[in-house]
Amino acid sequence: WKRGAPLGLEGRYTGLLGEVQQDSSSAITDDLEHWACHHAKSLAQLTLDKSALEKRAVFNFDSELEEHEYLCSQESLGEVELRPMETDLMVPEWFALEDVPYDQMPADDAVWYPPFFQGRLMQGYFNFQTQDARKIYQAYVAQVDTLGPDAKEQAVIFSLRKP
């Protein structure tokens, strides 16, 4: 992130982040895939089709923010190549899976990225000690069969609580 990053992410790496915004009728739009595509375009000049997105995780942060994690794989795009471009807010970079710079990312990314890349579906929450997302105070992440309120846990991936 260059500037304007949420949660103190300026100068750090993370995925494309954005808020679901209200429409002209002041109702929150439920089409999360629309907003994922919108933010990919505005942050990295990536044009994605909603059908190429696969929701893999839902996390709650500090009891105020719900984050939905999507994967857009090259296979789902067919002939279209993912070529992100620099914008006013972000300088996108690709990393090989073994070279993801977790030490330069929010603390929660090191917890959920590896199982996310392995294709697992996850639900959970993260609470941070500070607003800059560098220290996790409390976290719980579980692998699930489906995403949603009726998700059944398969295994706990990570659980931490500071004494």
C-alpha positions as CSV (number, residue, x, y, z in Angstrom):
1,W,0.0,0.0,0.0
2,K,1.2,3.5,-0.8
3,R,-1.2,5.7,1.1
4,G,-4.7,5.8,2.5
5,A,-4.4,2.2,3.6
6,P,-6.7,0.9,6.4
7,L,-5.4,-0.4,9.7
8,G,-1.9,1.0,9.3
9,L,-1.1,-1.0,6.2
10,E,0.8,1.7,4.4
11,G,4.1,0.4,3.2
12,R,3.0,-3.2,3.9
13,Y,1.8,-6.0,1.7
14,T,-1.7,-7.6,1.8
15,G,-4.4,-8.5,-0.6
16,L,-6.8,-6.1,-2.2
17,L,-9.0,-4.6,0.4
18,G,-12.1,-2.5,0.2
19,E,-15.4,-1.7,1.8
20,V,-18.9,-2.6,0.7
21,Q,-20.5,0.8,0.0
22,Q,-24.1,2.0,0.2
23,D,-26.1,2.5,-3.0
24,S,-28.1,5.7,-3.7
25,S,-31.1,4.3,-1.7
26,S,-28.8,4.1,1.4
27,A,-29.1,0.3,1.5
28,I,-25.9,-1.8,1.9
29,T,-25.4,-3.8,-1.3
30,D,-25.4,-7.5,-0.7
31,D,-23.5,-8.3,-3.8
32,L,-20.0,-8.9,-2.3
33,E,-18.6,-10.3,-5.5
34,H,-19.5,-7.0,-7.2
35,W,-17.5,-5.1,-4.6
36,A,-14.6,-7.5,-4.8
37,C,-14.4,-6.8,-8.6
38,H,-14.9,-3.1,-8.1
39,H,-12.0,-2.9,-5.6
40,A,-9.7,-5.1,-7.8
41,K,-10.3,-2.5,-10.6
42,S,-9.8,0.6,-8.5
43,L,-6.8,-0.6,-6.5
44,A,-4.8,-2.6,-9.2
45,Q,-6.6,-2.0,-12.5
46,L,-7.6,-5.7,-12.6
47,T,-10.8,-6.4,-14.5
48,L,-12.4,-9.5,-13.0
49,D,-15.6,-11.3,-13.7
50,K,-17.7,-12.2,-10.7
51,S,-18.0,-15.8,-11.9
52,A,-14.2,-16.2,-11.6
53,L,-14.3,-15.5,-7.9
54,E,-14.4,-18.3,-5.4
55,K,-15.2,-17.4,-1.8
56,R,-12.9,-19.3,0.6
57,A,-13.2,-17.6,3.9
58,V,-15.2,-15.2,6.1
59,F,-13.5,-13.5,9.1
60,N,-14.6,-11.0,11.7
61,F,-12.1,-8.5,12.9
62,D,-12.3,-6.7,16.2
63,S,-16.1,-7.3,16.4
64,E,-16.6,-4.5,13.9
65,L,-15.5,-5.7,10.5
66,E,-16.5,-8.8,8.5
67,E,-14.1,-9.7,5.8
68,H,-14.9,-12.1,2.9
69,E,-11.8,-13.7,1.2
70,Y,-12.0,-14.6,-2.5
71,L,-9.6,-16.4,-4.7
72,C,-9.4,-15.7,-8.4
73,S,-7.3,-18.4,-10.1
74,Q,-5.8,-18.2,-13.5
75,E,-7.7,-21.4,-14.4
76,S,-11.0,-19.6,-13.7
77,L,-10.1,-16.8,-16.1
78,G,-9.3,-18.9,-19.1
79,E,-7.2,-16.9,-21.6
80,V,-7.4,-13.7,-19.6
81,E,-4.1,-12.8,-17.8
82,L,-4.0,-11.2,-14.4
83,R,-1.7,-8.1,-14.9
84,P,-2.2,-5.7,-12.0
85,M,-1.0,-2.1,-12.5
86,E,0.2,0.5,-10.1
87,T,-2.4,3.0,-8.9
88,D,-2.4,6.0,-6.6
89,L,-3.0,3.7,-3.6
90,M,-1.1,0.5,-4.4
91,V,1.9,-1.1,-6.1
92,P,0.7,-4.7,-6.7
93,E,3.3,-7.4,-6.7
94,W,3.1,-11.2,-7.4
95,F,5.0,-13.6,-5.1
96,A,5.6,-17.3,-5.4
97,L,3.8,-19.1,-2.6
98,E,7.1,-20.0,-0.9
99,D,8.2,-16.3,-1.0
100,V,5.1,-14.6,0.4
101,P,6.6,-11.9,2.7
102,Y,4.5,-12.6,5.9
103,D,6.9,-10.5,8.0
104,Q,5.8,-7.4,6.0
105,M,2.1,-8.2,6.2
106,P,-0.7,-8.0,8.8
107,A,-0.3,-10.7,11.4
108,D,-3.5,-12.5,10.5
109,D,-2.3,-13.1,6.9
110,A,0.4,-15.5,8.1
111,V,-2.3,-17.5,9.8
112,W,-4.9,-17.9,7.1
113,Y,-3.0,-17.5,3.8
114,P,-1.3,-20.9,3.8
115,P,-4.6,-23.0,4.3
116,F,-6.4,-20.6,2.0
117,F,-3.9,-21.4,-0.8
118,Q,-4.3,-25.1,-0.1
119,G,-8.0,-24.7,-0.9
120,R,-9.5,-24.9,2.6
121,L,-12.7,-23.0,3.5
122,M,-12.4,-21.1,6.7
123,Q,-14.3,-19.0,9.2
124,G,-13.1,-17.2,12.3
125,Y,-12.2,-14.0,14.0
126,F,-9.1,-11.9,14.8
127,N,-8.7,-9.2,17.4
128,F,-5.7,-7.0,17.4
129,Q,-3.9,-5.3,20.3
130,T,-3.3,-2.2,18.2
131,Q,-4.9,-0.5,15.2
132,D,-2.0,-1.3,12.9
133,A,-2.8,-5.1,12.7
134,R,0.8,-6.2,13.7
135,K,-0.1,-8.0,16.9
136,I,-2.9,-10.5,17.3
137,Y,-4.5,-10.4,20.7
138,Q,-7.1,-13.1,20.2
139,A,-7.9,-15.3,17.2
140,Y,-9.8,-18.3,16.2
141,V,-9.8,-19.9,12.7
142,A,-11.6,-23.1,11.8
143,Q,-11.7,-25.1,8.6
144,V,-15.4,-25.6,7.6
145,D,-17.4,-27.6,5.0
146,T,-19.4,-24.6,3.9
147,L,-19.3,-20.9,4.5
148,G,-22.1,-19.3,6.4
149,P,-23.9,-19.4,9.8
150,D,-24.5,-23.2,9.5
151,A,-20.8,-24.0,8.8
152,K,-19.6,-27.2,10.5
153,E,-16.0,-27.1,11.8
154,Q,-13.6,-29.7,10.6
155,A,-10.5,-28.6,12.4
156,V,-9.1,-25.7,14.3
157,I,-6.3,-24.1,12.3
158,F,-5.2,-21.5,14.9
159,S,-6.3,-20.3,18.2
160,L,-4.6,-17.8,20.5
161,R,-5.4,-15.8,23.5
162,K,-3.0,-13.6,25.4
163,P,-3.1,-14.4,29.1
